[in-house]
Amino acid sequence: MIKKNKRGMSLTEMMVVIAMMGVIFSLGAQIMIQFNRYMGLSKVRINLQRDARVIFSIINRNLRQAKVSTVTLDRVNGQPPYSRITFTRIDGQVWSFYQNGRRLMMDVTTGGNTNSRTLTEDIRYLAFTPPKSEDLSIISVSLTLEQEIFELRTKALHMASEKVMVMNK
């Protein structure tokens, strides 16, 4: 009687193993792509949220020091309505926040000298509105930030709104 050598694999077993490995690798690639998208989108969202917090902090801090009688709401030509606010603080400085295309600008005028600064280049929409048209002591500030994610061919949005009370009558 001759013993058969049982080492090795049959052709059928080899085909099953190759098919299973193909499925595992294709799923692994899809999982890696989705994970990469998630990480890219999360990074952009965190940056937009950080920018919104910084912008609101600057606007809130300075608008609280404004005189109510000096607050004016208007817009730069070609921009959305109520996208600019100008006011005079109690120390005499004239401040202005406004949308100019995709940029949020801040102008500070002291003694005739105007300093301009770009707060962000990711602004999509900005509005300064009073809840009551006859009372400018409370201003609602709404903004939408948008950033494109080129490698994902998509955009991330962050919308935020805050009410600011002007402290000086």
MDAnalysis code that builds the backbone (N, CA, C; Angstrom):
import MDAnalysis as mda
import numpy as np

u = mda.Universe.empty(507, n_residues=169, atom_resindex=np.repeat(np.arange(169), 3), trajectory=True)
u.add_TopologyAttr("name", ["N", "CA", "C"] * 169)
u.add_TopologyAttr("resid", np.arange(1, 170))
u.add_TopologyAttr("resname", ["MET", "ILE", "LYS", "LYS", "ASN", "LYS", "ARG", "GLY", "MET", "SER", "LEU", "THR", "GLU", "MET", "MET", "VAL", "VAL", "ILE", "ALA", "MET", "MET", "GLY", "VAL", "ILE", "PHE", "SER", "LEU", "GLY", "ALA", "GLN", "ILE", "MET", "ILE", "GLN", "PHE", "ASN", "ARG", "TYR", "MET", "GLY", "LEU", "SER", "LYS", "VAL", "ARG", "ILE", "ASN", "LEU", "GLN", "ARG", "ASP", "ALA", "ARG", "VAL", "ILE", "PHE", "SER", "ILE", "ILE", "ASN", "ARG", "ASN", "LEU", "ARG", "GLN", "ALA", "LYS", "VAL", "SER", "THR", "VAL", "THR", "LEU", "ASP", "ARG", "VAL", "ASN", "GLY", "GLN", "PRO", "PRO", "TYR", "SER", "ARG", "ILE", "THR", "PHE", "THR", "ARG", "ILE", "ASP", "GLY", "GLN", "VAL", "TRP", "SER", "PHE", "TYR", "GLN", "ASN", "GLY", "ARG", "ARG", "LEU", "MET", "MET", "ASP", "VAL", "THR", "THR", "GLY", "GLY", "ASN", "THR", "ASN", "SER", "ARG", "THR", "LEU", "THR", "GLU", "ASP", "ILE", "ARG", "TYR", "LEU", "ALA", "PHE", "THR", "PRO", "PRO", "LYS", "SER", "GLU", "ASP", "LEU", "SER", "ILE", "ILE", "SER", "VAL", "SER", "LEU", "THR", "LEU", "GLU", "GLN", "GLU", "ILE", "PHE", "GLU", "LEU", "ARG", "THR", "LYS", "ALA", "LEU", "HIS", "MET", "ALA", "SER", "GLU", "LYS", "VAL", "MET", "VAL", "MET", "ASN", "LYS"])
u.atoms.positions = np.array([
    [0.836, -1.160, 0.000],
    [0.000, 0.000, 0.000],
    [0.889, 1.235, 0.000],
    [0.508, 2.184, -0.835],
    [1.286, 3.404, -0.990],
    [0.552, 4.536, -0.285],
    [1.297, 5.286, 0.536],
    [0.697, 6.444, 1.224],
    [0.786, 7.658, 0.315],
    [-0.331, 8.423, 0.282],
    [-0.318, 9.666, -0.501],
    [0.209, 10.796, 0.376],
    [0.966, 11.678, -0.210],
    [1.501, 12.834, 0.510],
    [0.389, 13.865, 0.657],
    [0.000, 14.230, 1.858],
    [-1.098, 15.156, 2.119],
    [-0.619, 16.591, 2.319],
    [0.645, 16.870, 2.066],
    [1.106, 18.242, 2.197],
    [0.677, 19.023, 0.970],
    [0.428, 20.385, 1.157],
    [0.060, 21.221, 0.023],
    [-1.437, 21.482, -0.021],
    [-1.829, 22.218, -1.049],
    [-3.231, 22.610, -1.183],
    [-3.717, 22.226, -2.569],
    [-4.986, 21.976, -2.628],
    [-5.569, 21.686, -3.934],
    [-5.846, 23.000, -4.659],
    [-6.132, 22.921, -5.921],
    [-6.426, 24.106, -6.725],
    [-7.679, 24.815, -6.212],
    [-8.667, 24.071, -5.801],
    [-9.907, 24.657, -5.283],
    [-9.640, 25.443, -4.005],
    [-8.860, 24.868, -3.104],
    [-8.535, 25.580, -1.865],
    [-7.756, 26.863, -2.149],
    [-6.838, 26.801, -3.082],
    [-6.055, 27.983, -3.448],
    [-6.957, 29.079, -4.018],
    [-7.918, 28.734, -4.852],
    [-8.847, 29.713, -5.442],
    [-9.713, 30.367, -4.361],
    [-10.168, 29.588, -3.385],
    [-10.986, 30.131, -2.292],
    [-10.161, 31.121, -1.473],
    [-8.927, 30.778, -1.154],
    [-8.056, 31.667, -0.378],
    [-7.795, 32.965, -1.141],
    [-7.522, 32.878, -2.426],
    [-7.266, 34.079, -3.231],
    [-8.516, 34.955, -3.303],
    [-9.683, 34.345, -3.462],
    [-10.934, 35.114, -3.508],
    [-11.180, 35.824, -2.176],
    [-10.951, 35.127, -1.067],
    [-11.155, 35.744, 0.250],
    [-10.179, 36.898, 0.466],
    [-8.930, 36.726, 0.072],
    [-7.955, 37.807, 0.223],
    [-8.331, 39.006, -0.646],
    [-8.845, 38.774, -1.830],
    [-9.287, 39.867, -2.697],
    [-10.407, 40.671, -2.068],
    [-11.374, 39.980, -1.464],
    [-12.480, 40.670, -0.787],
    [-11.955, 41.482, 0.391],
    [-11.083, 40.904, 1.181],
    [-10.533, 41.607, 2.350],
    [-9.749, 42.841, 1.923],
    [-8.916, 42.729, 0.891],
    [-8.127, 43.877, 0.441],
    [-9.006, 44.974, -0.159],
    [-10.037, 44.592, -0.899],
    [-10.910, 45.628, -1.481],
    [-11.697, 46.348, -0.393],
    [-12.150, 45.625, 0.627],
    [-12.838, 46.280, 1.745],
    [-11.872, 47.152, 2.537],
    [-10.670, 46.682, 2.726],
    [-9.661, 47.463, 3.454],
    [-9.349, 48.771, 2.756],
    [-9.266, 48.743, 1.432],
    [-8.998, 49.971, 0.676],
    [-10.149, 50.960, 0.830],
    [-11.385, 50.474, 0.768],
    [-12.543, 51.357, 0.938],
    [-12.577, 51.957, 2.344],
    [-12.260, 51.159, 3.326],
    [-12.236, 51.665, 4.706],
    [-11.166, 52.738, 4.857],
    [-10.014, 52.532, 4.267],
    [-8.944, 53.536, 4.343],
    [-9.348, 54.831, 3.638],
    [-10.014, 54.738, 2.497],
    [-10.469, 55.935, 1.779],
    [-11.485, 56.697, 2.620],
    [-12.450, 55.983, 3.202],
    [-13.461, 56.639, 4.032],
    [-12.832, 57.262, 5.279],
    [-11.877, 56.590, 5.881],
    [-11.189, 57.130, 7.050],
    [-10.429, 58.402, 6.683],
    [-9.771, 58.401, 5.529],
    [-9.039, 59.581, 5.071],
    [-9.996, 60.755, 4.843],
    [-11.149, 60.496, 4.246],
    [-12.156, 61.549, 4.045],
    [-12.637, 62.104, 5.379],
    [-12.925, 61.212, 6.304],
    [-13.404, 61.629, 7.620],
    [-12.369, 62.507, 8.322],
    [-11.114, 62.123, 8.275],
    [-10.071, 62.905, 8.934],
    [-9.902, 64.272, 8.273],
    [-9.943, 64.330, 6.948],
    [-9.827, 65.611, 6.244],
    [-10.978, 66.540, 6.573],
    [-12.195, 66.013, 6.575],
    [-13.371, 66.818, 6.888],
    [-13.349, 67.273, 8.345],
    [-12.943, 66.401, 9.248],
    [-12.863, 66.770, 10.670],
    [-11.857, 67.888, 10.895],
    [-10.726, 67.810, 10.230],
    [-9.692, 68.842, 10.376],
    [-10.210, 70.200, 9.909],
    [-10.898, 70.227, 8.771],
    [-11.441, 71.484, 8.248],
    [-12.532, 72.021, 9.166],
    [-13.397, 71.152, 9.664],
    [-14.464, 71.600, 10.578],
    [-13.886, 72.199, 11.857],
    [-12.870, 71.584, 12.393],
    [-12.238, 72.111, 13.607],
    [-11.656, 73.494, 13.338],
    [-11.004, 73.671, 12.191],
    [-10.447, 74.982, 11.840],
    [-11.543, 76.031, 11.690],
    [-12.658, 75.674, 11.057],
    [-13.759, 76.627, 10.890],
    [-14.374, 77.002, 12.235],
    [-14.547, 76.030, 13.113],
    [-15.095, 76.317, 14.440],
    [-14.158, 77.214, 15.241],
    [-12.867, 76.955, 15.153],
    [-11.890, 77.797, 15.847],
    [-11.945, 79.225, 15.320],
    [-11.982, 79.377, 13.991],
    [-12.070, 80.713, 13.393],
    [-13.334, 81.436, 13.848],
    [-14.460, 80.728, 13.892],
    [-15.718, 81.348, 14.322],
    [-15.618, 81.821, 15.772],
    [-15.028, 81.017, 16.641],
    [-14.883, 81.427, 18.050],
    [-14.004, 82.667, 18.181],
    [-12.910, 82.717, 17.436],
    [-12.009, 83.877, 17.489],
    [-12.720, 85.121, 16.962],
    [-13.430, 84.987, 15.847],
    [-14.150, 86.124, 15.256],
    [-15.200, 86.643, 16.218],
    [-15.999, 85.749, 16.792],
    [-17.026, 86.190, 17.736],
    [-16.411, 86.846, 18.964],
    [-15.287, 86.344, 19.418],
    [-14.621, 86.948, 20.566],
    [-14.207, 88.387, 20.265],
    [-13.621, 88.619, 19.091],
    [-13.175, 89.970, 18.716],
    [-14.368, 90.906, 18.547],
    [-15.390, 90.453, 17.816],
    [-16.569, 91.300, 17.589],
    [-17.279, 91.585, 18.905],
    [-17.487, 90.563, 19.705],
    [-18.197, 90.711, 20.975],
    [-17.476, 91.681, 21.910],
    [-16.176, 91.501, 22.056],
    [-15.394, 92.340, 22.966],
    [-15.468, 93.818, 22.585],
    [-15.399, 94.114, 21.288],
    [-15.375, 95.510, 20.854],
    [-16.764, 96.113, 20.713],
    [-17.735, 95.319, 20.280],
    [-19.094, 95.841, 20.133],
    [-19.722, 96.157, 21.486],
    [-19.358, 95.437, 22.518],
    [-19.871, 95.737, 23.864],
    [-19.432, 97.128, 24.334],
    [-18.289, 97.606, 23.845],
    [-17.768, 98.909, 24.261],
    [-18.264, 100.050, 23.380],
    [-19.167, 99.763, 22.444],
    [-19.664, 100.800, 21.532],
    [-20.695, 101.683, 22.219],
    [-20.887, 102.876, 21.649],
    [-21.990, 103.747, 22.048],
    [-23.166, 103.403, 21.142],
    [-24.335, 103.165, 21.727],
    [-25.503, 102.747, 20.951],
    [-25.839, 103.759, 19.865],
    [-25.690, 105.044, 20.155],
    [-26.066, 106.084, 19.191],
    [-25.160, 106.116, 17.962],
    [-24.011, 105.442, 17.998],
    [-23.076, 105.471, 16.864],
    [-23.126, 104.212, 16.003],
    [-23.934, 103.246, 16.380],
    [-23.994, 101.982, 15.643],
    [-24.760, 102.183, 14.336],
    [-24.128, 101.832, 13.216],
    [-24.800, 101.877, 11.912],
    [-24.633, 100.531, 11.223],
    [-25.717, 100.083, 10.608],
    [-25.726, 98.821, 9.877],
    [-25.981, 99.120, 8.408],
    [-25.094, 98.656, 7.542],
    [-25.272, 98.846, 6.103],
    [-24.491, 97.753, 5.386],
    [-24.070, 98.014, 4.168],
    [-23.312, 97.014, 3.430],
    [-22.323, 97.688, 2.500],
    [-21.293, 96.966, 2.149],
    [-20.353, 97.386, 1.118],
    [-21.027, 97.072, -0.217],
    [-20.786, 97.898, -1.236],
    [-21.408, 97.668, -2.540],
    [-21.150, 96.253, -3.040],
    [-22.209, 95.605, -3.500],
    [-22.100, 94.259, -4.049],
    [-22.085, 93.158, -3.009],
    [-22.278, 93.492, -1.747],
    [-22.270, 92.497, -0.677],
    [-23.689, 92.324, -0.125],
    [-23.929, 91.277, 0.665],
    [-25.276, 91.043, 1.210],
    [-25.727, 92.183, 2.127],
    [-27.042, 92.360, 2.277],
    [-27.557, 93.402, 3.180],
    [-27.097, 93.171, 4.622],
    [-26.904, 94.258, 5.331],
    [-26.510, 94.245, 6.751],
    [-25.207, 93.489, 6.994],
    [-24.309, 93.520, 6.032],
    [-23.047, 92.795, 6.190],
    [-21.913, 93.699, 6.670],
    [-22.263, 94.925, 7.095],
    [-21.244, 95.807, 7.676],
    [-21.831, 96.505, 8.897],
    [-21.026, 96.582, 9.937],
    [-21.395, 97.345, 11.130],
    [-20.256, 98.310, 11.419],
    [-20.619, 99.546, 11.716],
    [-19.648, 100.576, 12.071],
    [-20.112, 101.201, 13.375],
    [-19.189, 101.426, 14.294],
    [-19.538, 102.020, 15.585],
    [-18.327, 102.726, 16.174],
    [-18.600, 103.603, 17.123],
    [-17.549, 104.301, 17.860],
    [-17.542, 103.769, 19.285],
    [-16.386, 103.341, 19.736],
    [-16.259, 102.862, 21.109],
    [-16.178, 104.049, 22.062],
    [-16.282, 103.774, 23.343],
    [-16.244, 104.852, 24.333],
    [-14.882, 105.531, 24.398],
    [-13.821, 104.885, 23.899],
    [-12.498, 105.515, 23.882],
    [-12.266, 106.354, 22.622],
    [-13.282, 106.465, 21.740],
    [-13.186, 107.314, 20.556],
    [-12.745, 106.612, 19.287],
    [-12.346, 105.363, 19.374],
    [-11.949, 104.618, 18.175],
    [-13.189, 104.229, 17.365],
    [-13.064, 104.340, 16.040],
    [-14.153, 103.937, 15.153],
    [-13.815, 102.549, 14.605],
    [-14.701, 101.604, 14.846],
    [-14.504, 100.220, 14.426],
    [-15.506, 99.870, 13.340],
    [-15.077, 99.007, 12.436],
    [-15.960, 98.537, 11.376],
    [-15.630, 97.083, 11.064],
    [-16.659, 96.259, 11.010],
    [-16.534, 94.866, 10.588],
    [-17.414, 94.701, 9.362],
    [-16.870, 94.094, 8.300],
    [-17.670, 93.957, 7.085],
    [-17.169, 92.808, 6.217],
    [-18.084, 92.349, 5.363],
    [-17.751, 91.306, 4.403],
    [-17.322, 91.958, 3.107],
    [-16.200, 91.493, 2.571],
    [-15.699, 91.976, 1.288],
    [-15.346, 90.748, 0.450],
    [-16.292, 90.287, -0.337],
    [-16.096, 89.044, -1.087],
    [-16.078, 87.867, -0.137],
    [-14.987, 87.113, -0.129],
    [-14.848, 85.961, 0.766],
    [-14.072, 86.316, 2.032],
    [-13.775, 87.606, 2.228],
    [-12.979, 88.024, 3.388],
    [-13.844, 88.763, 4.408],
    [-13.561, 88.541, 5.672],
    [-14.154, 89.316, 6.758],
    [-13.101, 90.317, 7.192],
    [-13.426, 91.596, 7.034],
    [-12.473, 92.670, 7.299],
    [-12.814, 93.378, 8.606],
    [-11.780, 93.902, 9.254],
    [-11.921, 94.715, 10.455],
    [-11.109, 95.984, 10.232],
    [-11.763, 97.138, 10.326],
    [-11.082, 98.431, 10.220],
    [-11.160, 99.130, 11.565],
    [-10.037, 99.671, 12.013],
    [-9.982, 100.453, 13.249],
    [-9.388, 101.809, 12.898],
    [-10.153, 102.875, 13.167],
    [-9.688, 104.228, 12.885],
    [-9.424, 104.939, 14.204],
    [-8.182, 105.378, 14.376],
    [-7.778, 106.116, 15.566],
    [-7.068, 107.380, 15.113],
    [-7.631, 108.532, 15.451],
    [-6.995, 109.807, 15.108],
    [-6.764, 109.991, 13.618],
    [-7.648, 109.520, 12.786],
    [-7.511, 109.682, 11.344],
    [-6.731, 108.587, 10.647],
    [-6.069, 107.725, 11.392],
    [-5.315, 106.604, 10.808],
    [-6.173, 105.345, 10.844],
    [-6.346, 104.723, 9.689],
    [-7.157, 103.508, 9.603],
    [-6.259, 102.297, 9.402],
    [-6.438, 101.321, 10.265],
    [-5.732, 100.044, 10.150],
    [-6.741, 98.979, 9.752],
    [-6.465, 98.278, 8.660],
    [-7.342, 97.201, 8.194],
    [-6.691, 95.856, 8.472],
    [-7.530, 94.890, 8.786],
    [-7.035, 93.545, 9.055],
    [-8.057, 92.536, 8.536],
    [-7.586, 91.485, 7.913],
    [-8.457, 90.404, 7.463],
    [-8.568, 89.381, 8.588],
    [-9.798, 89.132, 9.049],
    [-10.001, 88.158, 10.118],
    [-10.076, 86.730, 9.576],
    [-10.676, 86.570, 8.400],
    [-10.727, 85.264, 7.749],
    [-10.966, 85.447, 6.257],
    [-10.549, 84.470, 5.503],
    [-10.807, 84.471, 4.061],
    [-11.778, 83.358, 3.686],
    [-12.502, 82.855, 4.677],
    [-13.435, 81.754, 4.456],
    [-14.883, 82.149, 4.717],
    [-15.190, 83.446, 4.687],
    [-16.550, 83.881, 5.006],
    [-17.466, 83.614, 3.814],
    [-18.607, 83.073, 4.077],
    [-19.613, 82.850, 3.033],
    [-20.752, 83.848, 3.188],
    [-21.141, 84.127, 4.435],
    [-22.251, 85.039, 4.698],
    [-22.042, 85.686, 6.061],
    [-22.354, 86.969, 6.145],
    [-22.235, 87.712, 7.394],
    [-23.407, 88.667, 7.493],
    [-24.039, 88.726, 8.654],
    [-25.158, 89.652, 8.849],
    [-25.164, 90.162, 10.281],
    [-25.362, 91.473, 10.403],
    [-25.554, 92.129, 11.696],
    [-26.989, 92.643, 11.699],
    [-27.829, 92.121, 12.571],
    [-29.232, 92.547, 12.587],
    [-29.689, 92.788, 14.017],
    [-30.461, 93.854, 14.218],
    [-31.050, 94.069, 15.538],
    [-32.361, 93.294, 15.638],
    [-32.619, 92.614, 16.759],
    [-33.901, 91.918, 16.910],
    [-35.084, 92.890, 16.843],
    [-34.886, 94.105, 17.356],
    [-35.907, 95.151, 17.268],
    [-35.309, 96.293, 16.462],
    [-36.020, 96.743, 15.442],
    [-35.457, 97.766, 14.559],
    [-35.277, 99.108, 15.255],
    [-36.048, 99.375, 16.306],
    [-35.920, 100.665, 16.992],
    [-34.884, 100.634, 18.113],
    [-34.364, 99.467, 18.440],
    [-33.423, 99.336, 19.552],
    [-32.138, 98.677, 19.056],
    [-31.052, 99.443, 18.986],
    [-29.770, 98.908, 18.530],
    [-28.861, 98.493, 19.688],
    [-29.428, 98.342, 20.884],
    [-28.587, 97.944, 22.011],
    [-28.295, 96.442, 22.006],
    [-29.048, 95.679, 21.236],
    [-28.766, 94.252, 21.065],
    [-28.609, 93.996, 19.570],
    [-27.492, 93.413, 19.198],
    [-27.196, 93.113, 17.799],
    [-26.985, 91.606, 17.665],
    [-27.678, 91.008, 16.720],
    [-27.477, 89.593, 16.418],
    [-26.431, 89.482, 15.308],
    [-25.378, 88.745, 15.581],
    [-24.296, 88.547, 14.613],
    [-24.396, 87.110, 14.100],
    [-24.579, 86.969, 12.791],
    [-24.672, 85.642, 12.174],
    [-23.597, 85.515, 11.108],
    [-22.933, 84.386, 11.101],
    [-21.932, 84.179, 10.061],
    [-21.910, 82.723, 9.627],
    [-21.542, 82.552, 8.381],
    [-21.347, 81.224, 7.814],
    [-19.948, 81.186, 7.215],
    [-19.173, 80.228, 7.661],
    [-17.827, 80.026, 7.131],
    [-17.846, 78.807, 6.215],
    [-17.098, 78.891, 5.132],
    [-17.060, 77.799, 4.153],
    [-15.622, 77.590, 3.708],
    [-15.235, 76.340, 3.641],
    [-13.893, 76.028, 3.158],
    [-13.972, 74.817, 2.236],
    [-13.286, 74.912, 1.114],
    [-13.269, 73.806, 0.155],
    [-12.217, 72.783, 0.559],
    [-12.551, 71.535, 0.330],
    [-11.611, 70.448, 0.565],
    [-11.308, 69.874, -0.812],
    [-10.175, 70.265, -1.372],
    [-9.873, 69.944, -2.762],
    [-9.730, 68.447, -3.006],
    [-9.023, 67.754, -2.117],
    [-8.803, 66.332, -2.363],
    [-10.095, 65.525, -2.255],
    [-11.096, 66.079, -1.558],
    [-12.385, 65.385, -1.438],
    [-13.432, 65.948, -2.394],
    [-13.100, 67.030, -3.084],
    [-14.019, 67.704, -4.001],
    [-15.344, 68.023, -3.313],
    [-15.257, 68.611, -2.125],
    [-16.447, 68.967, -1.362],
    [-16.167, 70.221, -0.557],
    [-17.174, 70.726, 0.149],
    [-17.026, 71.919, 0.978],
    [-17.536, 71.625, 2.377],
    [-16.934, 72.288, 3.339],
    [-17.384, 72.192, 4.724],
    [-17.938, 73.552, 5.127],
    [-19.078, 73.548, 5.808],
    [-19.724, 74.778, 6.264],
    [-19.792, 74.793, 7.781],
    [-19.718, 75.992, 8.339],
    [-19.952, 76.177, 9.771],
    [-20.790, 77.433, 9.938],
    [-21.967, 77.278, 10.517],
    [-22.853, 78.417, 10.746],
    [-22.906, 78.703, 12.239],
    [-22.876, 79.991, 12.580],
    [-22.916, 80.377, 13.984],
    [-23.647, 81.701, 14.118],
    [-24.273, 81.887, 15.268],
    [-25.003, 83.122, 15.535],
    [-24.863, 83.451, 17.015],
    [-24.777, 84.729, 17.293],
    [-24.607, 85.170, 18.675],
    [-25.232, 86.549, 18.828],
    [-25.828, 86.801, 19.973],
    [-26.371, 88.130, 20.258],
    [-25.403, 88.868, 21.169],
    [-25.186, 90.142, 20.833],
    [-24.251, 90.971, 21.590],
    [-25.012, 92.174, 22.117],
    [-24.834, 92.454, 23.394],
    [-25.482, 93.617, 23.995],
    [-24.482, 94.764, 24.074],
    [-24.864, 95.891, 23.466],
    [-24.035, 97.092, 23.527],
    [-24.259, 97.708, 24.905],
    [-23.182, 97.914, 25.655],
    [-23.298, 98.303, 27.061],
    [-23.441, 99.801, 27.305],
    [-23.066, 100.635, 26.350],
    [-23.035, 102.077, 26.599],
    [-24.127, 102.789, 25.818],
    [-25.004, 103.427, 26.540],
    [-26.089, 104.186, 25.902],
    [-25.522, 105.457, 25.428],
])
